Structures are given as structure tokens and as C-alpha cells.
Amino acid sequence: MAKSSWKAFPHPDKAYDYAGDKLAKAWAKLHAGDQEPYPDEKHVGKLLKGNPKLGKDAGKLAETLQDAWRAFHRGDFHEAYESGIALKALGASVAIKAGGIHATYLVADDKEKTARYEALAKLADEAIAALPNEANSHYRRAFALGRYSQTISITKALAQGIGGKVKDALDTTLKLAPKHAEARTALGVYHAEIVGKVGGMLAKLTYGASAGEAEKQLKEAQKLTPDSPIAWVEYGNALLLLYGEKREDDVAAAYAKAAKLKPHDAMEALDGAWAKEQIE
């Protein structure tokens, strides 16, 4: 993907620069939501043992992967994406997150968004084949397919069986990483979108989806990551899908909470800025 088509991150801030040791120190906070393991030499070495085709020099690959994540956190999404792609399955997680967050907030054209998410979903499939025991191989697939489905209408998405693929990927993610807050959020949104589109009874009978399960998963994500803007943004989005204007005060409160939280990186800045726009 040419750099010219990648709009720059509009809220640069020195606080999002995790140069040197800063990345390791902030990692637990930065990745509370997605449970991404810190890519040090030991972790990368373990992945290489399971799949030697991914490379040989664990130390060098770990440094490159850390730099890709630094680029993501400071908002250099194109650099993070390209670096991730170059690392094959080892870098799929950062590449998909960078490409997906950028497309969500900084790509205006719907066709371009759809094409981006399709490409990211294929990348996730490759990551699952190479690294099936990594929770985020599965979560990034659910993320890419979920975003893709939102660009093509849920009716078409359900007809293509995307809902089932998203659900399976999220279930696998949560088996591997039960505290994966972003997966719980995504599962809550999955339930809410189906109920919102086909109605409570059909959602329950055909897809096993319900408003109660949507709220349960979203609240669990908030408990796990109370300082994460996306946990509140998606809670508001889900309430809107499930109840419309009946819960508009709760929707507004969720967006207001997301907008007030102090962002730790570029992604959280974009999540918070979006929430702020909804209540202005």
C-alpha cells in the first residue's frame, strides 16, 4: 500500500514516543487490552522454535518488531504496517492493528476501507497458519473481518457467514487469553450488531446472540481495562444498536467517559477524539 494513500496521524504528541526502554516499561499498560506479549528475544525465540521458517536471529527480529510497535504507538501507522509485513507472521499482529486502526479513523473512502480490511483478514489467516497458539493471530482475524463486515452491511455479512467466522475467532482468542479485553469488547459488539439487525428472537434462535450477553461481555472488558477509551466507545455503540434513543443518556455518558480518558498512544487518541466528536 503506497504511503501517499496513508493519511498522517493528526494528533502527534511526544507522550506517545516509547523510544528505548520506555516501551518495555509501558508495555503492560499499552497492551492491557490486547494482551500482546512483549516481543523480547526470549518470546521471539520461542515463536521461531515453533516455526523456524520465520527467521533465525531472534535478537535482531525482536528489535525490529519492537520498533514496529514503537511506530504504531506514536502514530506512524504506515511504517508500523510495512515493518510488520516484512516480518511475515511475526509482524502480522502489529501490521493488522496499524492498518486496521488507520483505516477505521483515517480512511474516508468506503471501498478503500473494504479492500484494506480484506487484505488484513488474509494476513491474519497466514498468521493463524504459522502461529496458531498466539491469541492475537485469531483476534486480529476477528478484528479485520468484523471491520470488513461493517463496510458491507450486516445483512450481506451474515449471508457470507462472516458472523460465524468472527465468533469462532473470538472464542479461540478468549480460550488462549481469557483476559483479552478487546476480544470481549468485540464479542459484545458481535451480539449487539446481530440483535440490532435481526431482532432479539431471531438473533437468539439463529445465532445464539442476545442483548444480555452483549452487555455482559462489554462490562467485563470495562472491568479489565477501565482506562481504555475503546471499551467505553464500543459500549456506547452497542447500546445504540440495542436500544436506540431509549438509552441515549447512557450512550452519551459512555462517549463522554471515553473522551475524558488520557490517551497513552496514538490509537487511544483517535478513539477518544472520535468519542468527543459524537457528543459535541
N, C-alpha and C positions, 0 to 999 in steps of 0.2 A: 504494500500500500504506500503510494507516494506521500512524502512528507507534506507536500503542498495541500493535500486534502485533509490534513490534520490541524484543525483549528487549535491555537495555543490556549493553554490553561489561563483563565482570566483573573485569577486571584493569587498571583505568586506571593510567597511570604518566606522570609528567612527561617521561620519556625519549622517549616516543612523540609529543611535541609538536614538529612541524617548522615552527614559525612563521617568517615572513620568509625570510632567506637560508639558514636551516638546511635547508630542503627541497632546494634545488639542490645544496648541499654533500653531503648524504647520499644523493642520488638513485641514484647508481651502485650503492651498497650495498643500498639498499632494493629496487631493481628488477633486481638481478643475475639473479634467477630468471625474470622475465617479459620482460626486455629492452624494457620500455615506454620510448619516447623521452621525454626531459624536455619537458614541454609549455610551452616558452617561445614568445614571439611569432613567432620565425622558423619553428619547427616547425608551429605552428598556421596560420601564414600559408601555408605550403606545402600543408597539407591543404585550406585554403579555396580555393586556386588550382585544385586538382583537383576541388573540389565547392563552387562558390560558394553553393549553396542553404543551406549550413551556417552562414552568417553573414558579416559584413563586417569587424567590428572585431577583428582578430587579437590585438591587445594586451589588450583587455578580456576576450575569450574565454579567452585564455591564463591571465590572473589568476584567472578563475572556475574554470577546470579545475585549476589548482594548488591552489586552496582545497578543491576536492572531494577531491583526493588527500591533502591535509593531514588532512581529516576521516576518510578511510579509515585512514590510518596511526595516528591516535590512538584509533581505535575508535568513532568516531561514524558507524557504518555506514549508518544511515538518512539522515543528512544527505548523506553521500557518494553514496548511491544517488539521492536526489532531485535533487541538483545535477547528477549525471551525466545523468539522464533529461532534465533541462531543456536540456542542451547537445546533445541529439539524438545523432547518430553520433559527434560529437567526444567525448562523455562516456560512450559505451557501455562502454568498457573499464573505467573506474572504477565505473560503475553495476553492471556484471555481477560484477566482483570483490567489491564491497561486498555486494551482495545474495547472492552465492553463498557467500562465507565466513561471513556471518551465518547463512544457512540451514544450512550444514554443522554449525556448532557451537552455535548459539543458538536454533534452532527444533526443538522436540521432536516436534511432530505430523507424521507421515509424509505425510499428504495435503497439508498446508501446504507441506512441503518440495517435493513433486512439482509443485504449482502454481507455486511460486516458480521452480524450475528451468525449467519450461516457458516461463514469461514471459521469463526471461533468455535462453533459446535464441532466442526470436523477436526479442528486442532485438539479439542477435548477428547474426541474418540481415539485419537492417536495416543494421547496421554494415558487413557484408561488401558489401552492395549499394552503400553510399555510399563506403566506404574499403577497396576490395579489396586495396590494396597494403600495408596495415598488418597486420603479423604477428598482432597481438592481436585484430583483427577475427575471424580464424579460430580463434585459440587459445581465446578466450572462448566461441566456439560449441562447441568440443570439450569445454571445461570444463563448460558448462551441460548439454549432452547427456549427458556422462559421469556427472555427479552425478544427473541425472534417471534414467538407466538403473539406477543403484544403488538408487533408491527403488522401482523396479517389478519387480525380479528380472531377472537377466541373460537368462533364457530368453525372457521377453516382449520384452526389449530387442533381442535378436538377431532375434526374429521380426519386429520392427518395422524392422529394418535400421539400428538406431541405431549398432551397432558400426562399420559401414562409413562412416557419416557422421562419426563421431568420428575414425576413422583418416584419412579424407580431409582433414579439417580440421587434424589434427596434422601430416600430411605437408606441407600447404601452409604451415603455420606455420614448419616447420623449413627449408623452401626459402627463405622470406623472412628467417628469423632462425636460422641453424644453431646458435647458442649459447644458444638458448631452453631453459634447464634445466627449467622447469616443463612444457614440451611433451614433453621427453624422459622426464620422470617419468611423465607421463600416458600416453605411448606404452608405457612399461614396464608400467604398471598394466593397460592395454588387453590386452596379450599375456597377462599373468598371470591376468586375470579369465576370459578365454576358455579357456585351458588348464585352469584350476581348475574350470571348469564342465563342459566337454565332453570333457576328457581330451586328452592330448598328440597322439595320432594324428589324431583328428578336427579338433582345433584347427589342426594343420599343413595338412591336406588341404583343409579347407573355408575357413578364414580366414587361412591363412598365418601363424598365431600360434605362438610357441614359448617355452618356458621360457628358453632361451638368449638369445633376443632381448630378453625381459623384463629379465633381469639386466644385459645389455649396456647397454640404454638407461638403466636406473636408476643404474648405476655411472657412466655418463657424466654424468648430472645431478649426482651427488655430487662428481665432479671439478670441474664447472663452479661449483657452489655448495656447498662443503663446510660452510659455516656456516649453511645453511638447514635449519631443522627439518623442513620438509615432505619434503625429499629423503630424509631418514632414516626418517620416519614411513611414507612410501609404500613404501620399500624393505622395511621390516618387514611391511607389509600384503601386499605381493606375495609375499614368502617364505612367508607364512602360507597364501596362496591356492595356491601352487605345491607346497609340501612339507608343510603342516600341522605336526604335532608333531615331525617328523623334524628340522626346523631351528629348534625353539623357542628354543634358546640364541641363535642369530643374530638371531631376531626381537626377543627381549628386549634384546639389545645395541644393535640399531638404534633401538628406542624409548628406551633409556637415553641414547643419544647425542643424540637429538632433545630430550629433556627437559633435558639439561645445557647446551645451547647458549643463549647470551644472546640474547633476542629484541630485534630492532631496532624492531619495531612491534606493533600490536595483533594482526595476523594471525599473526605468528610466536609471540606469547604464547599464542594459542589452540592453535596446532599443538603447541607444547611442553607445554602443560597437558594436552592430550589424551594425548600420549605418556606423560606422568608417571602419569596415571590407569591406563594399561594395565599398568604394572609395579609398582604399589603393592599 
